[in-house]
Amino acid sequence: MNMKCGLLPIALLPFIASAQETRERPNILFCIADDASRTSFGPYGCRYCNTPAVDSLAANGIVFTNAYTQNPKSAPSRACLVTGMYSWQLKEAANHWSRFPGEFRFYPHILMENGYHVGFTGKGWGPGVYETEYNPAGPEYNGIVCRDVPAKGISRIDYAGNFRYFLEHNPEGRPFCFWLGAKEPHRWYEQDSWKRTGKDMDSVDVQPFLPDNGIVKGDLLDYAVEVEWFDTHIGRAVRILEEKGLLDNTLIIVTSDHGMPFPRVKGQIYDEAFHVPFIAFWKGKIMPGRVVSDFIGFHDVAPTILETAGLPMHPQMSGKSFLDILLSEKDGRVNKKRDHMILCKERHDLGRADEEGVNLGYPVRAIRTDEWLYVRNYEPSRWPVGNPEYNYRNCDDSPTKSYLTSLKPDDPDYRLFELCFGMRKPEELYDMQNDPHCMNNLAEDPGYGRIKNQLRRRMEKELKDSGDPRMYGKGYIFDSYPYMNARSGFEYIYHKTSARE
């Protein structure tokens, strides 16, 4: 594999601070998994994924119980992260496999222009194409590879090794911002790889919307092998910081772009898809052992990182910094105004087409509060996970998917197939306190009409105020944007991103 570090020549960096000031700025290590559910990590109660590195950061830092990506698919989720904007404000970048318009600014690039040493390993923003010189996550560091990996399907990129290389090639010891983007636990998985690890099927808690059988449990355990690989690299990265005396001045964030690649999770507007893990550690700054219930979104991350670095929020950004929450000593709800999140879905992977061959998405908007999830499906006549003749393409192929899609109407588990792949009502309403897995739609129950209408009005007001085209009769624009996946007959433009979505 060729080394592609993409270091900026020092003379080209427009430093705006003195060397002394830049050395005193905090470092940032941003660790993001690819398709890992919040409930797959120890701090959130998982029994079958062993995550000691994340557990340690959580015990010595802060655990957010209400962190959300607004759009639960890789590219649109990561677009919110790097821009600090709502998904529906990002034009083409609201879609999966999109072109990222060059008009938007990315926090890693802003840091790089202001004296920071910036880079990423593994998966940055993507999949899709971008118009800037570097990936929106920064210059690429993917030249160090692992000799051995615990299972086939796991990337051989040595994420922690590339982090070390990045640190050792930091001119003048500038403050750094590094994006450690694992490609795990994105599919595919080596089937039965879990059997080499001594795992036990009895430890697996299967979500109620999936069949509780050996096929699904084995699939979840193969997934766990990859979650643990991500955790291994976090642990190695922390040790590297300790070795180099950098841990005391480094803010570490651990998260995932969205939920696991299983039916009714990845890419869907249900809680496990968009409700993500989010843990932060900053020695001497974040009081250890805190658990906070404030709602934070991926659009809030860029403003927070810029404020941490002593820089103003860019005018394009819609999110709000939560640095005050990180530095607070309170548990529970620190800022009472952070009590909800607006969610979005437009076109993800191809799987639907109209009579003229236009590729169609499954547009959704939703609002999540402590008590409720209200969902508005704008095109309920479309198949939500893609058309059956295209094998429900908006769900990754897997043993679990194969089992569900092979079921017949008289099978006892067929109701789960319908939950995962069937058509949906125009509106959905879920009681998140009593139905956290979103199994019982209350939207058509007259007893919940007042609550439903209140949530819809609140959601639509915020969407209108923030310029959502769909609120102004222009939602068709999202289906008109080109799909930039060459494997589907479309050509890449500018830069090609990772083939592992």
C-alpha positions as CSV (number, residue, x, y, z in Angstrom):
1,M,0.0,0.0,0.0
2,N,1.4,3.4,-0.9
3,M,1.9,6.0,1.7
4,K,-0.4,9.0,1.0
5,C,0.2,11.4,3.9
6,G,-0.5,14.6,2.1
7,L,1.4,16.9,4.4
8,L,1.0,20.6,3.8
9,P,4.2,22.5,3.2
10,I,4.9,24.5,6.3
11,A,5.2,27.7,4.3
12,L,1.7,27.4,3.0
13,L,0.0,27.3,6.4
14,P,-1.5,30.6,7.3
15,F,-0.6,30.7,11.0
16,I,-2.7,33.2,12.8
17,A,-1.2,32.5,16.2
18,S,2.3,32.6,17.6
19,A,4.3,29.4,18.0
20,Q,3.9,29.7,21.8
21,E,0.1,30.1,21.5
22,T,-0.3,27.1,19.1
23,R,1.7,24.8,21.5
24,E,-0.6,25.6,24.3
25,R,-3.8,24.7,22.4
26,P,-5.3,21.4,23.2
27,N,-5.0,18.4,20.9
28,I,-8.0,16.5,19.6
29,L,-8.3,12.8,18.9
30,F,-11.6,12.0,17.3
31,C,-12.3,8.2,17.1
32,I,-15.3,7.1,15.0
33,A,-16.5,3.6,14.3
34,D,-18.2,2.6,11.0
35,D,-21.7,1.2,11.8
36,A,-21.5,0.5,15.5
37,S,-24.5,0.8,17.7
38,R,-24.5,2.7,21.0
39,T,-25.7,-0.5,22.8
40,S,-22.6,-2.4,21.6
41,F,-20.3,-0.7,24.1
42,G,-19.7,-1.5,27.8
43,P,-20.7,2.0,29.1
44,Y,-24.1,1.5,27.5
45,G,-24.7,-1.9,29.0
46,C,-23.5,-4.4,26.3
47,R,-22.6,-7.9,27.5
48,Y,-21.2,-9.5,24.4
49,C,-18.8,-6.9,23.1
50,N,-15.7,-6.5,25.2
51,T,-14.6,-2.8,25.0
52,P,-12.1,-2.1,27.8
53,A,-10.5,0.9,26.2
54,V,-13.9,2.7,25.7
55,D,-14.9,1.6,29.2
56,S,-11.8,3.2,30.7
57,L,-12.3,6.5,28.9
58,A,-16.0,6.5,30.0
59,A,-15.1,5.9,33.6
60,N,-12.6,8.7,33.5
61,G,-14.6,11.0,31.4
62,I,-18.2,11.8,30.4
63,V,-20.8,9.5,28.8
64,F,-23.6,11.2,26.8
65,T,-26.8,9.2,26.9
66,N,-28.6,11.4,24.3
67,A,-26.1,11.8,21.4
68,Y,-27.5,11.6,17.8
69,T,-26.5,11.6,14.2
70,Q,-29.3,13.3,12.3
71,N,-29.0,11.1,9.2
72,P,-28.1,7.4,9.9
73,K,-25.9,6.5,6.9
74,S,-22.2,7.0,6.6
75,A,-21.7,9.9,4.1
76,P,-24.6,12.2,5.3
77,S,-23.8,11.5,8.9
78,R,-20.1,12.4,8.5
79,A,-21.1,15.5,6.5
80,C,-22.9,16.9,9.5
81,L,-19.8,16.2,11.6
82,V,-17.3,18.0,9.5
83,T,-19.5,21.0,8.6
84,G,-21.4,21.7,11.8
85,M,-24.7,21.8,9.8
86,Y,-28.0,20.1,9.6
87,S,-28.3,17.3,7.0
88,W,-31.0,19.0,5.0
89,Q,-28.9,22.2,4.7
90,L,-26.1,20.3,2.9
91,K,-27.6,20.0,-0.6
92,E,-26.1,16.9,-2.3
93,A,-24.3,15.9,0.8
94,A,-27.6,15.1,2.5
95,N,-27.5,11.9,0.3
96,H,-25.3,8.8,0.4
97,W,-22.7,8.4,-2.3
98,S,-22.9,12.0,-3.1
99,R,-20.7,14.8,-4.4
100,F,-19.8,17.1,-1.5
101,P,-20.3,20.7,-2.8
102,G,-17.1,22.8,-2.6
103,E,-19.0,25.7,-1.0
104,F,-18.9,24.2,2.4
105,R,-16.2,24.5,5.0
106,F,-14.9,21.6,7.1
107,Y,-13.6,22.0,10.7
108,P,-10.4,19.9,10.1
109,H,-9.5,22.3,7.2
110,I,-10.2,25.3,9.4
111,L,-7.9,23.9,12.1
112,M,-5.2,23.2,9.5
113,E,-5.4,26.8,8.3
114,N,-5.0,28.0,11.9
115,G,-1.8,26.2,12.9
116,Y,-3.0,22.7,13.7
117,H,-1.4,19.5,12.4
118,V,-4.3,17.6,10.9
119,G,-4.9,14.1,9.5
120,F,-7.1,11.1,9.3
121,T,-6.6,7.3,9.1
122,G,-9.1,4.7,7.9
123,K,-12.3,6.2,6.8
124,G,-12.8,9.9,6.8
125,W,-15.8,11.5,5.1
126,G,-17.4,9.1,2.5
127,P,-18.4,7.4,0.5
128,G,-18.6,9.9,-2.3
129,V,-16.6,12.6,-4.0
130,Y,-15.3,15.9,-2.8
131,E,-13.9,19.0,-4.5
132,T,-11.2,20.0,-2.0
133,E,-7.6,19.0,-2.1
134,Y,-8.0,16.9,0.9
135,N,-10.7,14.7,2.3
136,P,-13.1,16.7,4.5
137,A,-11.5,14.9,7.4
138,G,-8.0,16.1,6.4
139,P,-4.9,14.7,4.8
140,E,-4.8,10.9,4.7
141,Y,-2.5,8.7,6.8
142,N,-3.1,5.1,5.7
143,G,0.3,3.8,4.8
144,I,0.9,1.6,7.9
145,V,-0.7,-1.8,7.7
146,C,-1.3,-4.7,10.1
147,R,0.3,-8.1,9.4
148,D,-2.5,-9.9,11.1
149,V,-6.2,-9.2,11.8
150,P,-8.6,-11.3,13.9
151,A,-11.0,-12.0,11.0
152,K,-11.4,-11.8,7.3
153,G,-13.2,-8.7,6.2
154,I,-11.4,-6.5,8.7
155,S,-9.3,-3.8,7.1
156,R,-5.5,-4.2,7.3
157,I,-5.0,-0.5,7.9
158,D,-3.2,0.0,11.2
159,Y,-5.2,2.9,12.6
160,A,-3.1,3.3,15.7
161,G,0.1,2.8,13.8
162,N,-0.8,5.5,11.4
163,F,-1.7,7.8,14.4
164,R,1.9,7.2,15.7
165,Y,3.3,8.0,12.3
166,F,1.2,11.2,12.2
167,L,2.5,12.3,15.6
168,E,6.1,11.6,14.6
169,H,5.8,13.7,11.5
170,N,4.4,16.8,13.3
171,P,6.7,19.8,12.4
172,E,7.5,22.0,15.3
173,G,5.3,20.1,17.7
174,R,2.1,21.9,16.6
175,P,-1.2,21.0,18.3
176,F,-2.9,18.3,16.4
177,C,-6.4,17.1,15.4
178,F,-6.5,13.5,14.3
179,W,-9.5,11.6,13.0
180,L,-9.2,7.9,13.8
181,G,-11.8,6.4,11.5
182,A,-12.1,2.7,11.8
183,K,-13.7,0.8,8.9
184,E,-15.2,-1.6,11.4
185,P,-17.8,-3.0,12.1
186,H,-19.0,-2.3,8.6
187,R,-19.8,-5.5,6.7
188,W,-18.7,-7.9,5.4
189,Y,-17.9,-10.3,8.4
190,E,-16.2,-13.6,8.4
191,Q,-19.0,-16.0,9.4
192,D,-18.3,-17.8,12.7
193,S,-15.2,-15.7,13.4
194,W,-16.5,-15.4,16.9
195,K,-15.9,-19.0,17.6
196,R,-12.1,-18.4,17.8
197,T,-12.6,-15.8,20.5
198,G,-14.3,-17.9,23.1
199,K,-17.6,-16.0,23.0
200,D,-20.8,-17.4,24.2
201,M,-24.1,-17.2,22.4
202,D,-25.9,-17.0,25.7
203,S,-24.4,-13.6,26.3
204,V,-26.2,-12.1,23.3
205,D,-29.2,-10.0,23.9
206,V,-31.1,-9.9,20.5
207,Q,-33.2,-6.8,19.8
208,P,-37.0,-7.7,19.8
209,F,-37.3,-6.6,16.1
210,L,-34.9,-9.4,15.1
211,P,-35.4,-13.2,15.4
212,D,-33.9,-14.7,18.5
213,N,-32.1,-17.7,17.0
214,G,-28.7,-19.0,16.3
215,I,-28.3,-17.4,12.9
216,V,-28.9,-13.9,14.3
217,K,-26.9,-14.5,17.5
218,G,-23.9,-15.8,15.4
219,D,-24.2,-12.8,13.1
220,L,-24.2,-10.4,16.1
221,L,-21.1,-12.2,17.6
222,D,-19.2,-11.8,14.3
223,Y,-20.1,-8.2,14.5
224,A,-18.8,-8.0,18.0
225,V,-15.4,-9.2,16.8
226,E,-15.1,-6.1,14.7
227,V,-16.4,-3.7,17.4
228,E,-13.6,-5.1,19.6
229,W,-11.1,-4.4,16.9
230,F,-12.1,-0.7,17.0
231,D,-11.7,-0.7,20.8
232,T,-8.2,-2.3,20.5
233,H,-7.0,0.6,18.3
234,I,-8.5,3.2,20.7
235,G,-6.5,1.5,23.5
236,R,-3.3,1.6,21.5
237,A,-3.8,5.2,20.6
238,V,-4.3,6.2,24.2
239,R,-1.0,4.4,25.1
240,I,0.8,6.2,22.3
241,L,-0.4,9.5,23.8
242,E,0.9,8.4,27.2
243,E,4.3,7.4,25.8
244,K,4.7,10.8,24.1
245,G,3.5,12.8,27.1
246,L,0.5,14.2,25.2
247,L,-2.4,12.6,27.0
248,D,-2.8,15.4,29.6
249,N,-3.6,18.0,26.9
250,T,-5.7,15.9,24.5
251,L,-9.5,15.8,24.2
252,I,-10.5,12.3,23.1
253,I,-13.9,11.7,21.6
254,V,-15.3,8.2,20.8
255,T,-18.4,7.8,18.7
256,S,-19.9,6.0,15.7
257,D,-21.5,7.3,12.5
258,H,-24.8,5.4,13.1
259,G,-26.1,2.0,14.3
260,M,-25.2,-1.5,13.4
261,P,-25.6,-2.9,9.8
262,F,-28.6,-5.1,10.6
263,P,-32.2,-4.9,9.5
264,R,-34.3,-2.0,10.9
265,V,-31.1,-0.3,12.2
266,K,-28.6,1.2,9.7
267,G,-30.2,3.7,7.5
268,Q,-33.6,3.7,9.2
269,I,-35.3,6.4,11.3
270,Y,-35.6,4.2,14.4
271,D,-33.8,4.8,17.7
272,E,-30.9,2.4,17.4
273,A,-30.0,3.8,14.0
274,F,-29.4,7.4,15.0
275,H,-28.9,7.2,18.8
276,V,-25.1,6.9,18.9
277,P,-22.4,6.3,21.5
278,F,-20.6,9.5,22.5
279,I,-17.8,9.5,25.2
280,A,-15.3,12.3,25.9
281,F,-12.2,12.2,28.0
282,W,-9.9,15.2,28.8
283,K,-7.6,14.7,31.7
284,G,-7.9,17.5,34.3
285,K,-10.7,19.2,32.3
286,I,-13.6,16.7,32.2
287,M,-14.5,15.5,35.7
288,P,-14.4,11.6,35.7
289,G,-17.4,9.4,35.8
290,R,-20.0,11.9,34.6
291,V,-23.2,10.8,32.8
292,V,-25.1,13.5,31.0
293,S,-28.5,13.4,29.3
294,D,-28.3,16.6,27.3
295,F,-29.3,16.1,23.6
296,I,-26.3,16.7,21.4
297,G,-26.1,16.2,17.6
298,F,-23.3,15.7,15.1
299,H,-23.9,19.2,13.9
300,D,-22.7,20.4,17.3
301,V,-19.4,18.6,17.1
302,A,-17.6,21.1,14.7
303,P,-18.5,24.2,16.8
304,T,-17.4,22.4,20.0
305,I,-14.0,21.4,18.5
306,L,-13.4,24.9,17.1
307,E,-14.2,26.5,20.5
308,T,-11.9,23.9,22.2
309,A,-9.2,25.1,19.9
310,G,-9.9,28.8,20.7
311,L,-11.4,29.5,17.3
312,P,-14.8,31.1,16.5
313,M,-17.6,29.1,15.1
314,H,-17.8,29.4,11.3
315,P,-20.8,31.4,10.0
316,Q,-22.1,28.5,8.0
317,M,-22.5,26.3,11.1
318,S,-26.0,25.6,12.6
319,G,-24.9,23.6,15.6
320,K,-23.9,24.9,19.0
321,S,-20.9,24.1,21.0
322,F,-21.3,21.9,24.0
323,L,-17.9,22.7,25.5
324,D,-19.7,24.2,28.5
325,I,-21.2,20.7,29.2
326,L,-17.9,19.0,28.9
327,L,-16.3,21.4,31.4
328,S,-19.3,21.4,33.8
329,E,-19.3,19.3,36.9
330,K,-23.0,18.4,36.7
331,D,-24.6,15.1,35.8
332,G,-28.0,14.6,34.2
333,R,-29.5,17.5,32.1
334,V,-27.0,20.4,32.3
335,N,-28.7,22.6,29.7
336,K,-32.5,22.3,29.9
337,K,-32.8,23.7,26.4
338,R,-31.1,20.6,25.0
339,D,-34.2,18.4,25.2
340,H,-34.7,17.1,21.6
341,M,-33.2,16.3,18.2
342,I,-34.5,16.7,14.7
343,L,-33.7,13.8,12.3
344,C,-33.5,13.5,8.5
345,K,-33.3,10.9,5.8
346,E,-33.2,11.5,2.0
347,R,-31.7,9.2,-0.6
348,H,-29.3,6.5,0.6
349,D,-28.4,3.6,-1.6
350,L,-30.2,2.9,-4.9
351,G,-33.1,0.6,-4.8
352,R,-36.0,2.5,-6.2
353,A,-36.7,4.2,-9.6
354,D,-39.7,6.0,-11.1
355,E,-41.0,5.4,-14.6
356,E,-38.3,7.7,-16.1
357,G,-35.5,5.9,-14.3
358,V,-34.9,8.6,-11.7
359,N,-33.4,7.1,-8.5
360,L,-35.7,7.8,-5.6
361,G,-35.0,8.1,-1.9
362,Y,-37.2,7.5,1.1
363,P,-37.6,10.9,2.6
364,V,-38.2,11.2,6.3
365,R,-38.1,13.8,9.0
366,A,-38.5,13.1,12.7
367,I,-38.2,14.6,16.1
368,R,-36.9,12.7,19.2
369,T,-37.5,13.9,22.7
370,D,-37.0,12.2,26.1
371,E,-40.5,10.7,25.9
372,W,-41.3,10.4,22.2
373,L,-40.2,9.7,18.6
374,Y,-42.4,11.2,16.0
375,V,-41.7,10.2,12.4
376,R,-43.1,11.6,9.1
377,N,-42.6,9.4,6.0
378,Y,-43.2,11.7,3.1
379,E,-43.5,9.0,0.4
380,P,-45.1,6.0,2.1
381,S,-46.0,4.4,-1.2
382,R,-42.3,3.7,-1.7
383,W,-40.6,0.7,-0.2
384,P,-38.6,2.1,2.8
385,V,-35.7,-0.4,2.5
386,G,-35.7,-0.5,-1.3
387,N,-37.8,-2.5,-3.7
388,P,-38.1,-6.3,-3.3
389,E,-36.9,-6.9,-6.9
390,Y,-33.7,-5.1,-5.9
391,N,-33.3,-7.3,-2.8
392,Y,-34.1,-4.5,-0.4
393,R,-30.8,-2.8,-1.3
394,N,-30.9,-0.3,1.5
395,C,-30.1,-3.0,4.0
396,D,-26.7,-4.7,3.9
397,D,-26.6,-8.3,2.9
398,S,-26.1,-10.6,5.9
399,P,-27.2,-14.0,7.4
400,T,-29.8,-12.1,9.4
401,K,-31.2,-10.4,6.2
402,S,-31.2,-13.7,4.3
403,Y,-33.1,-15.4,7.1
404,L,-35.7,-12.7,7.3
405,T,-36.3,-12.3,3.6
406,S,-36.7,-16.1,3.1
407,L,-39.7,-16.2,5.5
408,K,-43.2,-17.0,4.4
409,P,-46.4,-15.4,5.6
410,D,-47.3,-18.4,7.8
411,D,-43.9,-18.4,9.6
412,P,-44.0,-17.2,13.2
413,D,-41.2,-14.7,12.6
414,Y,-42.9,-13.2,9.5
415,R,-44.1,-10.2,11.6
416,L,-40.4,-9.3,12.1
417,F,-39.8,-9.4,8.4
418,E,-42.7,-6.9,7.9
419,L,-41.3,-4.7,10.7
420,C,-37.9,-4.7,9.0
421,F,-38.8,-4.5,5.3
422,G,-42.5,-3.8,4.9
423,M,-44.3,-0.6,3.9
424,R,-44.8,2.1,6.5
425,K,-47.5,4.5,7.6
426,P,-47.3,8.2,6.7
427,E,-46.8,8.9,10.4
428,E,-45.2,7.0,13.2
429,L,-45.2,7.7,17.0
430,Y,-43.3,5.7,19.6
431,D,-43.3,5.9,23.4
432,M,-39.6,5.8,24.0
433,Q,-39.9,5.2,27.7
434,N,-42.0,2.0,27.3
435,D,-41.1,1.0,23.7
436,P,-37.4,1.9,23.2
437,H,-37.1,-0.4,20.2
438,C,-40.0,1.3,18.3
439,M,-42.2,-1.7,18.0
440,N,-45.7,-0.3,18.6
441,N,-46.8,2.6,16.3
442,L,-49.2,4.9,18.2
443,A,-49.7,7.4,15.4
444,E,-53.2,6.2,14.5
445,D,-54.4,5.9,18.1
446,P,-56.8,8.9,18.8
447,G,-55.6,9.0,22.4
448,Y,-52.2,10.2,21.2
449,G,-53.5,12.7,18.6
450,R,-52.6,15.8,20.7
451,I,-49.1,14.7,21.4
452,K,-48.5,13.7,17.7
453,N,-49.7,17.1,16.5
454,Q,-47.6,19.0,19.0
455,L,-44.5,17.1,17.9
456,R,-45.2,17.6,14.2
457,R,-45.7,21.3,14.6
458,R,-42.6,21.7,16.6
459,M,-40.6,19.7,14.1
460,E,-41.9,21.5,11.1
461,K,-41.2,24.9,12.6
462,E,-37.6,24.1,13.2
463,L,-37.2,22.6,9.8
464,K,-38.7,25.8,8.2
465,D,-36.6,28.1,10.3
466,S,-33.5,26.2,9.2
467,G,-34.4,26.3,5.5
468,D,-35.3,22.6,4.8
469,P,-36.2,22.5,1.1
470,R,-38.8,19.8,1.8
471,M,-40.8,22.2,4.0
472,Y,-41.1,24.6,1.0
473,G,-42.2,22.1,-1.6
474,K,-38.8,21.5,-3.0
475,G,-38.0,18.1,-1.6
476,Y,-37.6,16.7,-5.2
477,I,-34.2,18.3,-5.3
478,F,-32.7,15.5,-3.2
479,D,-33.7,12.9,-5.8
480,S,-32.3,15.0,-8.6
481,Y,-28.7,14.9,-7.4
482,P,-26.4,12.4,-9.1
483,Y,-25.5,9.1,-7.3
484,M,-21.7,8.9,-7.4
485,N,-21.0,5.2,-7.1
486,A,-19.2,3.9,-10.1
487,R,-20.2,0.3,-9.3
488,S,-23.7,1.3,-10.0
489,G,-23.0,2.7,-13.5
490,F,-22.1,6.2,-12.3
491,E,-18.6,7.7,-12.7
492,Y,-16.6,9.2,-9.9
493,I,-15.6,12.8,-10.2
494,Y,-12.6,14.6,-8.5
495,H,-11.5,12.2,-5.8
496,K,-12.5,8.6,-5.1
497,T,-13.2,7.6,-1.5
498,S,-13.0,4.3,0.3
499,A,-14.6,1.3,-1.5
500,R,-15.7,-0.1,1.8
501,E,-18.8,2.1,2.3
